[in-house]
Amino acid sequence: MAEINIKGVEKRFASFTALHSIDLTVKDQEFLVLLGASGCGKTTLLRLIAGLDFATEGEIQIGGKRVNELPPRSREIAMVFQNYAVFPHLTVFDNIGFGLRMKKMPSDQIRQKVTKAAEMMHIEQLLERYSGQLSGGQRQRVAVARALAMEPEVLLMDEPLSNLDALLRMEMRAELKGVLQESKTTTIYVTHDQVEAMSMADRIAVMHGGHIIQAASPISVYRDPASRFVGSFIGNPPMNFLPAKRSNGHWTAAGVAFDGPSVDKETIEFAIRPEDLDPSDTGLSGRVRVVEPLGAHQLVTMDVDGHLFRAVLESDLPIGSGETITLAPKPDRIRWFDPESEQALQ
Amino acid sequence: MTAADMAVPAKKVRMADHRTASRWLMAATITILCLWVLVPIYLILVNTLSSPAQVNGWPRQFLPSFDLGSLTFFANYQGVARALLNSVVVAALTMIFSIGLGAPAGYALARFDFPGKNVFRVVVLMTRAFPLPLLALPLAIMFIQIGLDDTRFGLALVHTMLAMPFAILITASLFMGVPYELEEAAWTLGCNRFTAFVKVVLPLVMPGIAASAVFAFVISWNEVFAAAVLTIQNRTLPAFLLTSLNEAPTELKFAGGAVLVLPALFFIFAVRKYLFAMWGIANR
C-alpha cells in the first residue's frame, strides 16, 4: 500500500525541458491516468517514477520514502510496457514468474502466484507457450499478469492498450479496470486516448508541454476544464469557443448577451460543449455547413459569427446543410476562459 | 495506323531486349564468379582425394578416385600435426579474445550514446585499413623486445586485432536487435544491469555471438602473413604450408589446402545469416 508524492520534479535533456516542476500526489490505491498528446512528458514522468530515468530536480517518494537514487528493482514497482516486453526466450510461465524467481522465492510459491496471476488475466491455458506463439492481445495479458504477480506497491502502465485493435482495446479496457480494482494497487496509467482515461480513471492528470494542467476526477475534467487547452483536448468533438465582449454588465458572444464572470477585462472567451446546446427560438444562430448522422445523434458543423461551431443534436431533428438554425446553450454548462492566460474564469 | 502507334510496340520490344540482355549479363557474371570460387576448390578436392601417383601423373584426373593416400601422407608429414594444433590453439584464443573484448564494445555501441561514438565506429574499421605487411615488422621487433615472439599467445593477439572489428560490428548489430524495453522490463522485475544482461539479452543474442566467434576463428585460421612473420617454431598450418611449399610434394599442398579450406568454408556457411547482420540487413 503506497502513496506517491512528486515534489517539484523537473527533467531536462540536453537541449530541452521535458518536465517543468511537476507536483503530484497519487493516493494509496488510486487509479491515476496521465493523459496527453505525444511529447507532453507523460511517459517521461512515468519513467522517472519507475526509475528508468532520473529526475534533474525535485523529489519522488513512494510510500513516504525518497526513491530518487534507487534503481527500478528497489522501488516496489511493476511496469507494463507499450510493446509488452514479453521475453521471447521464455515461456509464458517463466515470463510471469521471472520477477518472483529474481526474488529467490521457493518454486512452489512461484507456481502458485503465477497460476493466480494467469487466472486473473485468463491465460492459464497459455502457460507453456512462447511469446512468438501469442497474439498481441495475449502478449498484453502476459505483460499485465507478469506485473501483477510481483504484487507491487505501485503499478505503472505505459500505453498498454495502444497496440491493440479497437474492439480488443474496448474489451481489455473493461477487463483491466476490473482486475485493477480487485488488486487494490496504486496505479499510474499513461495514455493519449481520452476515452480510456475517462472510462478507467479515478483521477485524470492532463499534461501539456511538460506541465500538469489539471488533475481531477474524469467528470470534473470534462465539465470544468481548468484551461482552454483541457476543454479543447478532452471531448470528441471538443468544446466550442467564441470571443465575448463586455456590454452593460453582460458578456456578448455572437450578438447574444450572457451572464458571465465579473473580471476586469474587455474580451473573454465563451465556451460550451457541443452536446449542451438545444434548438430554440433565441440563442446563437449560424448557417449549417455539414450534417453528420452518428446514429443516436447527429453532429452539426456550423458557422457562428464567423467561428467554427459544432453541436451534437438529436438525430430526428430535420436539419439540412445551408439552413440557418438557432441553438440555446444550457446556462449552467457555459464556461469562460481568459484569452491571455487561457485559464478558466469563475 | 499512324507512325506514333507503330513506335509504341517497337519501343516495347527494345525494352524487352534490354531486360533480356541485362538478365543474361547478370547470369553470366554470377556464373563466372561461382566458377572463380568453385573450380579451385573442386580441383583441390579432386587432388586431395586421389593417390599421390595420380596427382603427379598425366593426364590429370577430373574425378576423384577416393584414394586416401595423399591425406595419409599429409597427416604423417613431419610437423603437420604440431602446426595443426597451433592453428587450433591460436584460433581458439583469437575467438575468446575478440568476443571477450568485442562483445562489450558492441554492447556499448548499441546501447549508449557517448561522445566520439561515430568516430569510434570508423576507427574500428580503420584498423583493417593498415596493410599487415606494414605492421608486421614493427610488431615483430616489439614482440621480440617483450618476449612475445614465436608464441601462440602473441600471434593470437595479432589475429584478435584482425578479427575484433568484425566482432564489434556484428555484436553491436545483434544487441541493437534486442529491444531496450526488454532490458528495462528486466530491471523493473528485480534485475540489475548485469543480471538483466545475463538473463535476458545474452540468451537472445547467443546464436549470433556464437556465429561471430566462429567468424573470428576462421579469420585466425586463414591468416598466413602475420603467422609466417611472427613465428618460427610455433607455425600455424597456413604458415607451415607456405614455408614448406618449395620442398613439399604436390599432393601435400593439395591435402593441406583442403584441410585449410574445408573447415573455413563449413563454418562460414553455417553462420552466413549472422554475417549479413553486420551490414544491418535484417535476417530473422
Boltz contact constraints between the chains, C-beta under 6 A:
constraints:
  - contact:
      token1: [A, 52]
      token2: [B, 184]
      max_distance: 6.0
  - contact:
      token1: [A, 72]
      token2: [B, 187]
      max_distance: 6.0
  - contact:
      token1: [A, 72]
      token2: [B, 188]
      max_distance: 6.0
  - contact:
      token1: [A, 73]
      token2: [B, 190]
      max_distance: 6.0
  - contact:
      token1: [A, 79]
      token2: [B, 188]
      max_distance: 6.0
  - contact:
      token1: [A, 81]
      token2: [B, 181]
      max_distance: 6.0
  - contact:
      token1: [A, 81]
      token2: [B, 185]
      max_distance: 6.0
  - contact:
      token1: [A, 83]
      token2: [B, 181]
      max_distance: 6.0
  - contact:
      token1: [A, 85]
      token2: [B, 181]
      max_distance: 6.0
  - contact:
      token1: [A, 85]
      token2: [B, 182]
      max_distance: 6.0
  - contact:
      token1: [A, 85]
      token2: [B, 185]
      max_distance: 6.0
  - contact:
      token1: [A, 87]
      token2: [B, 200]
      max_distance: 6.0
  - contact:
      token1: [A, 89]
      token2: [B, 203]
      max_distance: 6.0
  - contact:
      token1: [A, 89]
      token2: [B, 204]
      max_distance: 6.0
  - contact:
      token1: [A, 98]
      token2: [B, 189]
      max_distance: 6.0
  - contact:
      token1: [A, 99]
      token2: [B, 189]
      max_distance: 6.0
  - contact:
      token1: [A, 99]
      token2: [B, 190]
      max_distance: 6.0
  - contact:
      token1: [A, 102]
      token2: [B, 189]
      max_distance: 6.0
  - contact:
      token1: [A, 102]
      token2: [B, 190]
      max_distance: 6.0
  - contact:
      token1: [A, 103]
      token2: [B, 190]
      max_distance: 6.0
